Amino acid sequence: MIMNTISRAQRWLRRRRIGLLMCCSFFLVLPAHGQIRPPVVAGQFYPNDPVQLASDIERMLQDVPTPLVDGEICGLVAPHAGYQYSAATAAAAYKQVQDEKYDIVVIIAPSHRDSFRGATIFPGRAYETPLGTADIDVSLARQLVDLCDQVHLVEYGHRAEHAVEVQVPFVQFLFPKAKIIPLVVGHVDWSACEAIGKSLAKVLGDKKTLIIASTDLYHGQSYGECVRICGQTLSAIVALQPKTLYQELQSGSSQACGGCPVIIMQIAAQQRGANAAELLAQTNSNDVIGQKGGYVVGYGAVAVYRSQAPSGKIEFAPLDIEDQRALVRLARAAIVQYLEKGTVLEAAPVNDVQRQKRGVFVTITKNGQLRGCIGHHEPTVPLYQLVPHMALAAAFDDPRFPALRADELDDIKIKVSVYLTNVYKIDSLAGFKMGVHGIIMRKGGHAATFLPEVPVEAGWRTVEEEMVNLCQKAGLPPGAWRQGAEFWLYRTQVFDENILVH
């Protein structure tokens, strides 16, 4: 297979009439206004040798399991770090479309170096990588600029930016005949994202198109925070609610350097008929290189698609920031009122969202340690009633802990997990993703559940490790999950009292 890959790469290079390294050394000295945007991170973020680059891409695609998505893919989310860190995650996205043929591939990326408003398209005819030139659809680019005053045809944002460039070799390898539209996004608000996304969809029309949103996720020093925040961010992306994702990015509860490119992709994809999304991979730099501690960056791969078959589960829209704040306040108010007056809070809904019947868990921690956690998977009452009820149960009825005292109120933190799906049964654990799905196991008269964040907070690294602990929680032998057990999954949106200070 490697020999086949090398031959393929060599044929490609001959067809495009470039030398193995000549193109890089030549174009790097072009003036800034040259028609071809030269590679600036080849040899740093990805191999400078075209044969090695093609071989690496093919190997990574081969390592990805069979595609998961049952539908017509309109958009992808893929990371843009150095290939040694994130290209395997990007391959999980590109694997889903490896057999497709596209006329146009739009690559939407954030600007890491230049500060500007709106978005820019490179005003030349191509992007260059060691694999050759990826031609820009100049006509479509100009149509988009004419239609949307947020988009400009200038070099600003492209000259030293890596977030578009690292996607181009995948596009060249898989879709050698496709033209690209490289779109770099600067400072934009919600209305600008909406305008760009809708204009992009209109310009693309009925052309066979793939839209790629280039983004990394959490950047920081905490592995646990990385996994938690990446899980929250990817859940928000998969929910396919662009405005809610924008609000979460603004509040900091979700984090993605390419958050607005993701939103623009979602809007354009929905305009083109997308109605579902699937998480394909979640990784981070520490796990990839086997390092614990130190600086860590999160990565994710998502497909946005037009569903062609019922999913077997019910999806709920994520709550916006105001509803999250309202429910967190309800949870604390219920506990405070019960401690002060001995009565149960009677809340009133303020909108239709709070009238929805969804699963809820309320978790109480004290000085970082669990102090109580109670929830309900299949509610018969709406959120505005269930949240305070579960808050009281977590505070006073969790059999693992004594009832909460009034003198502890200042030391506790309340976290609410609202379900983004119903609880749905699965035939095997193949579709279960640690840190993304909550899971329920039932066997005989035993049952137990873990919320999505539990394995992350516990530091478990494998599904087997989570299953062994789930068996222990259910009062079963460690290997009881392997045979005769039934499993249900769910996803949650998690928020705590920190959102009250943003």
C-alpha positions, 0 to 999 in steps of 0.5 A, spaced: 500 500 500 505 504 501 508 503 494 502 504 491 501 511 495 508 513 493 507 511 485 500 515 486 504 521 489 509 521 484 504 521 478 500 527 481 507 531 481 509 529 474 502 531 472 502 538 475 509 539 473 513 540 479 519 538 483 519 535 489 521 541 493 522 546 488 515 549 488 516 551 495 523 554 495 520 558 489 514 560 491 516 562 498 520 568 495 514 571 491 512 578 493 505 578 497 501 580 491 503 574 487 497 570 484 499 563 488 499 563 496 505 559 497 506 554 503 508 557 509 508 551 514 510 546 510 516 542 514 513 545 520 506 543 521 506 537 515 511 534 511 515 538 506 516 532 502 510 531 497 511 523 497 511 523 505 505 527 505 501 523 501 503 517 504 502 520 511 495 522 509 493 515 506 496 511 512 492 516 517 485 515 513 486 507 513 487 507 520 480 510 521 474 505 522 468 505 517 465 511 516 459 512 521 455 517 518 448 515 514 446 521 510 449 526 505 455 530 508 454 538 507 460 540 512 466 537 516 469 540 523 477 538 523 483 541 527 488 545 524 494 543 529 501 540 526 499 533 523 503 529 529 498 532 534 491 533 530 492 530 523 489 523 525 483 527 528 482 530 522 482 524 518 476 521 522 473 527 518 475 526 511 474 519 512 467 520 511 467 523 504 473 519 501 469 516 496 465 523 494 467 527 488 466 535 489 466 541 485 467 546 490 471 545 497 470 551 502 475 552 507 473 556 513 478 558 518 480 563 524 485 568 523 491 567 528 495 572 526 492 578 523 486 582 526 481 585 522 473 585 521 469 580 517 472 575 513 477 575 507 478 570 501 485 570 498 485 574 491 489 570 487 488 563 483 491 558 488 493 555 494 500 552 494 502 545 498 508 540 496 502 536 493 501 542 488 496 547 487 489 547 489 485 552 484 481 557 487 474 558 484 475 565 483 468 567 480 465 564 486 469 568 490 467 574 487 460 573 487 460 572 495 464 578 495 459 582 491 453 579 495 456 579 502 459 586 505 462 582 510 467 578 505 473 582 502 477 579 497 484 581 500 491 578 502 490 580 509 489 574 514 492 569 509 499 571 508 502 567 515 495 563 517 496 556 518 489 554 519 487 554 512 493 551 509 493 545 513 487 542 510 489 543 503 493 537 503 487 533 505 483 536 500 488 535 494 489 528 496 482 526 496 479 531 491 484 533 486 479 536 481 475 540 486 476 548 486 477 551 493 474 557 496 479 559 502 475 564 507 479 566 513 474 569 519 476 575 523 472 579 528 465 577 527 458 578 531 452 573 530 449 577 525 456 577 521 456 570 521 449 569 519 450 574 513 456 570 511 453 563 512 447 565 508 450 568 503 455 562 502 449 557 501 446 562 496 452 563 492 454 555 492 447 554 489 446 546 487 454 545 486 457 539 489 460 542 495 463 540 502 464 546 507 470 545 512 470 549 518 478 549 521 478 549 528 482 547 535 478 547 541 481 548 548 488 551 549 490 551 557 494 547 562 489 543 565 488 536 562 481 535 566 478 542 564 480 540 556 476 534 556 470 537 560 470 543 556 471 539 549 466 535 551 461 541 552 463 544 546 463 538 541 456 537 544 454 544 542 456 543 535 453 536 534 446 540 537 446 544 530 444 550 534 448 555 531 446 561 535 446 557 542 453 555 540 455 562 539 452 564 546 456 559 549 462 561 546 461 568 548 460 566 555 466 561 555 462 555 557 464 552 550 471 554 547 474 553 540 479 558 536 475 557 530 468 557 533 465 562 528 468 558 522 464 553 525 458 557 526 458 559 519 459 552 516 453 550 520 449 556 517 451 554 510 450 547 511 443 548 514 441 552 508 443 547 504 439 542 507 443 539 513 439 537 519 443 532 523 451 532 526 455 526 528 461 526 533 467 522 529 473 523 534 475 527 540 482 527 542 487 532 545 495 533 544 496 530 551 493 523 549 496 523 542 503 524 545 502 520 551 504 526 556 500 527 562 500 535 565 503 541 561 500 545 556 494 541 552 490 543 546 483 539 544 481 537 538 474 534 535 472 531 528 464 532 526 460 531 520 454 535 519 449 532 514 442 531 511 439 525 514 437 520 510 434 515 515 431 516 522 436 516 528 432 512 533 433 517 538 430 524 540 434 530 539 433 537 544 436 543 542 441 546 547 439 551 552 441 558 551 445 562 556 439 565 560 435 559 560 442 555 563 442 561 568 435 561 570 435 553 572 442 554 576 438 559 580 432 555 581 436 549 583 440 554 589 433 557 590 430 551 592 435 549 597 436 555 600 428 556 601 428 549 604 433 550 609 430 557 611 423 555 611 422 548 610 418 549 604 418 546 597 420 552 592 414 553 587 417 556 581 413 558 574 416 557 567 418 563 563 418 560 556 416 554 553 423 551 553 423 551 561 416 547 560 420 541 556 420 535 559 427 532 559 432 528 563 436 532 569 441 531 574 443 536 579 450 535 582 453 538 588 460 539 590 463 542 596 471 544 595 471 540 589 469 534 592 462 530 591 457 532 596 450 529 592 448 527 585 441 525 584 437 525 577 431 523 573 432 520 566 425 520 564 421 525 567 414 526 567 414 534 569 417 540 566 424 542 567 422 548 571 419 543 576 424 538 575 430 542 576 428 544 583 426 537 585 432 534 583 436 539 587 433 538 593 434 530 592 441 531 591 442 536 597 438 532 602 436 525 599 443 522 596 444 516 601 451 517 600 451 523 604 448 526 610 443 532 609 446 538 607 446 544 612 445 551 612 452 553 614 455 549 608 451 553 603 457 558 601 462 552 600 458 548 595 457 549 587 451 547 584 452 543 577 446 542 572 446 537 567 440 537 562 439 532 557 440 533 549 437 527 547 432 522 550 435 515 553 435 510 547 437 503 547 444 501 543 445 494 541 453 494 542 458 499 545 461 501 538 457 507 538 459 509 545 464 515 546 467 516 553 466 523 555 460 524 550 455 520 552 452 518 559 450 511 559 446 506 563 447 499 564 442 494 566 443 487 568 438 482 572 435 487 578 442 491 577 442 498 574 447 504 574 449 510 570 455 515 569 454 522 566 458 523 560 463 527 565 464 522 570 470 518 566 473 525 565 473 527 572 475 520 574 481 520 569 479 513 566 482 512 559 478 506 556 471 504 555 473 497 559 475 502 565 468 505 565 465 499 564 468 495 570 467 501 575 459 501 572 459 494 574 462 496 581 456 501 582 451 497 580 453 491 585 456 487 579 462 483 578 467 487 574 466 483 568 459 483 568 458 488 562 461 483 557 455 478 557 447 479 558 447 487 560 443 492 556 445 499 555 442 506 554 445 512 552 444 519 552 447 526 552 447 532 556 448 539 556 452 541 563 453 548 566 454 550 573 454 557 577 460 559 574 455 562 568 452 567 573 459 571 573 460 572 566 
